[in-house]
Amino acid sequence: MEMKEHMKQFIDDFYQEDTNYDELPVVQLIEQEEFSTLSEMPIPEDGQSVEEMVHILRKEVYPNRSIGEHPRNFAFIPAPIEEVSKLGDLINLFYNPNASGWYPSSGTACIEHSLINWLCEQAGYSDDASGIFVSGGSIANLTAAIAARDNKLKPDDISKGVAYISNQAHHSVNKALHIIGIPEERIHRLETTADLKISYDDLERQIEIDQEKGFKPFLVMATAGTTNAGVIDPIEKLAEVSQRHNLWLHIDGAFGASLLLSKTHKNQLKGIELADSITWDAHKWLFQTYSCAMLLVKHRSTLLNSFSNRPEYLEDAHQADRTDFWDLGIELSRPARGIKLWLTLQTLGTKKISEQIDYGIALAEFTETQIRQTKHWEIMTPAQTAIINWRYNNPKFTDAELNKINTQLSEKMTHSGYAQVLTTKLAGKTVLRMCTLSPLTTETDIVKTIEKLNQWASEIN
Ligand SMILES: Cc1ncc(COP(=O)(O)O)c(C=O)c1O
């Protein structure tokens, strides 16, 4: 069979057998026997049949995963996908451009640059803004931290630089700070208020204390849509404090920045245009395949200041009137990640995207209503940006017992294959957490998920 026939066959088989979500467990972990067979499979001296190897991949490798686009995957930040995103990925894969700059791929550069400009406009940035498509929120946060360090700290002051994050910040923010040379003792975890938002009073207080001690506060990394609870930090207030003290304000909107495309909920991000940089993942709530995320910056010059570097072997490839992506970020060779998002936005239109985002929020609110009607279930954080936390809380059990019970309920759901509902910890308590992003999820899916959890909880004595 020609390779083209293998590809066609794979696509046919995938759509026939691997997208039948009602029959597929949401999550499956590899069994020990399969693990041993696969990991001990030798690399042969003579090549083997493509058909057989594709069969192994389809039947033994990929079934062992959490299906991000499954309508009852409520874990992590799930990854519902618009099918057209796969087409965009496929097209880019086939042409395989090196999208590092204008010369190697001017067509895709034109689309990626104009899409970045459009996204900057949605954030309320001026023409001076810019950005880059990167592999994910972690790399976007790292890119922002590098730019913040280089634009706010003199080289001699790096050893005194202090950054401020929330105790609810995503761990990639910690990693980013570690990578740019800010050790734990110079990362201040700010207090959060009862609604889990950064306390800007605490920020102001900490900055003043640190300045008095001779440190150099330079960066605030806040979140729009925390991973735990979907909380949006008080952006306008944080911008005010940051500006007053000449600090860089970064908004990690890996999850929540997508509200910028919701006609109804965009106002929750009021003031985001005041931030120096914004992380925004398209492979979360813009329905893209992995990997596709954006880092947007208020001023293009800040990225150029950190990343622009013109070695002799790239001289011929640079065009004087154009900005190459290698001058705006960490990577040189890179896929044109923005193409699939462009194709999705072009073919769905902003109205449909906006409705799909609003639907995720409505589903979380529906979930909250259902839980409030169920005895012994306690809402821990209300529905916010499509995330809700709650816990089974029957007063006949101690807190320690309840922590165990909630974990067991989550595990039972995972083993049932029906849905994936994982736990997190809030104020030391183990809670159940649901993130409802998929346009394919129905209210019946939610009702049945809660019914099952409730049934199992009532069987515990
Ligand atoms: C708030 C937040 N920031 C950053 C990240 C990291 O994103 P990625 O997994 O795309 O690197 C996540 C992932 O869930 C997140 O929720």
PDBQT file of the ligand as one rigid body, heavy atoms in Angstrom, charges set to zero:
ROOT
HETATM    1  C1  LIG A 501      -3.636  28.920  34.428  1.00  0.00    +0.000 C 
HETATM    2  C2  LIG A 501      -2.715  28.023  33.639  1.00  0.00    +0.000 A 
HETATM    3  N1  LIG A 501      -1.532  28.501  33.249  1.00  0.00    +0.000 NA
HETATM    4  C3  LIG A 501      -0.665  27.744  32.531  1.00  0.00    +0.000 A 
HETATM    5  C4  LIG A 501      -0.970  26.453  32.201  1.00  0.00    +0.000 A 
HETATM    6  C5  LIG A 501       0.030  25.637  31.427  1.00  0.00    +0.000 C 
HETATM    7  O1  LIG A 501      -0.404  25.482  30.110  1.00  0.00    +0.000 OA
HETATM    8  P1  LIG A 501       0.207  24.391  29.140  1.00  0.00    +0.000 P 
HETATM    9  O2  LIG A 501      -0.242  23.067  29.664  1.00  0.00    +0.000 OA
HETATM   10  O3  LIG A 501      -0.395  24.747  27.809  1.00  0.00    +0.000 OA
HETATM   11  O4  LIG A 501       1.694  24.531  29.164  1.00  0.00    +0.000 OA
HETATM   12  C6  LIG A 501      -2.198  25.918  32.599  1.00  0.00    +0.000 A 
HETATM   13  C7  LIG A 501      -2.544  24.521  32.281  1.00  0.00    +0.000 C 
HETATM   14  O5  LIG A 501      -3.551  23.993  32.652  1.00  0.00    +0.000 OA
HETATM   15  C8  LIG A 501      -3.105  26.724  33.332  1.00  0.00    +0.000 A 
HETATM   16  O6  LIG A 501      -4.278  26.263  33.749  1.00  0.00    +0.000 OA
ENDROOT
TORSDOF 0
